């Protein structure tokens, strides 16, 4: 009766280790990620495996992610802020960095023709000065200001 349980447990552990250790994630970082997840989900090995695999995949994705649409120095500032806040959470880093990049790309092409150029520039200037390198917040607030301006000037 105990043998099948041991075989299954060994298979799960072997599968988990082969996925985790076959990654490009350095051992010290993997250990930190595992410890954090294991402490949040003790005895839930399926959840641990899923979350660790997601963290490894996110780490590997981020290692090769450099969008050509964003200047290098801007991209580094985006990453710096997010990494400092979510040091060992690569899944969150990936999500937030991609959101910032997508917002940056959106703002680069966002020029509402129905708003006078000088008004739009003032809107952008105020928001950018308040939220530098937070393109997601800039996008949200700029769009809100533009929509409010349009509603008031119909």
N, C-alpha and C positions, 0 to 999 in steps of 0.2 A: 504494500500500500504506500509506503514512504518512498519507494524507488521512483515511481512516476513523478511525484512531486519534486524530487531532487533533480530529475532529468529536465523537467519543465523549467525549474528555477535556473538550472545551469544554462539551458538554451536561451532564456530571456537575458541572463547576465552576459553571456557570450555575444548575443546579437547586439545588446546595448554597447558593450565595450568595443566591438568591431566597428560599429558606426561612429562612436565618439572618438576613438583613437585613430581612426583612418582619416581624420580631418586634418586640415591645415591649422587648426587652433592650437597654439602652444599649450603644453601640459599645465603650466601654472595657471593660465586663464581658464582652461577646462576644469581644473580642480575647484577654482573659485565659483564657477558657474554651477557645477554639480553640487557643491556644498550648499549654496543658496537654495537651489531647487529641492534638494533632499530635505532641508530643514523645513521648507514650506509644505512639502508633501511626503511626510514619512510614511512608509509602508504602502505608498501608491506608486508602484514601479512603472506602471503604464504611463501615468502622468509624468513621472520623472523622465522616462525615456522620450516621450513626445516633446516635452519642453527643452530638454537638453539637445535633442536633434534640431529643434527650431533655432536654438541659440547658436549651435555650430553652423548651420546653414546661413543664418543671418550674418555671423562673423565672416564667413567665407565670401558671402555676397559683398559685404562692405569692403573687404580687402581689395576687390577689383572694381569698385564703383567710383568712377570719376566722370561725371557727365560733361560732355564737351560744351554744353549750352551755358554753363556757369563758369565765370572766370575762376582760375585756380585759387586766388587769395580769398575770394568770396566763399567758395566752397569750403575752404579750410576753416573760415570763421563760423560757418554754419555747423560744421562737424564739431568744432571745439566746444561750442556752447552745449550741444546735445550730449556729447561724450562726457563732459564734466558733470552733467546732471544724472546721466544713466550709465555710469562707468562700466558695469558688467552686464548690462541688459542690452544685448546686441539686437534682439528683436525690436525693442523699443527704438534703439538708435536707427535701425533700418527704416522703420515706419516714419519717424519724425524727420530724418534726413531727406528721404524721398518726398515727403510732403513739402518741406522747405524748397527743394529743387523744383518741384512742380509749381509751387506758388511763385518762385522767382521767374520761371519760364512764362507763366501766365502774365505776370506784371510787365515783363519785357515787351509783350505784344498788346497790352491793354491800353487803348487810347480811345475813349468814348468820343465819337465825333460830335455828339450832341451837347458836350460840355466845352465851354470856351477854353482854349489852351491855357491861358493864365490862371483861370480858376482851378483847372485840373492840376497844374503845377503847384499851386499853393496847397491844395489838398494833399498831394503826395509829399511835399516838403515837410509839412507838419507831422504827418504820420511816420515818415521815414526817420525823422530826427528823434521821435519818441521811441520807435521800435527798430533800431538798426539791426540788420541781419536776421530779423524775424519776419521773413517774407510771407509766412502764413498769416500772421497778424496784420501785416501791411495789406495784404490782399483783401482780407475780410473788412478792414476798416475803410480802405479806399473805395471798395465797391459800395459799402454802406453810405459813405459820403456822396458818392456820385449819384446813387439812387435817390438820396434825400434831396440833393440839389435839383435833380430832374423833376421830382414830385413838386417841389416848391416853385419851380419855374415853368410849369405847364400852362 
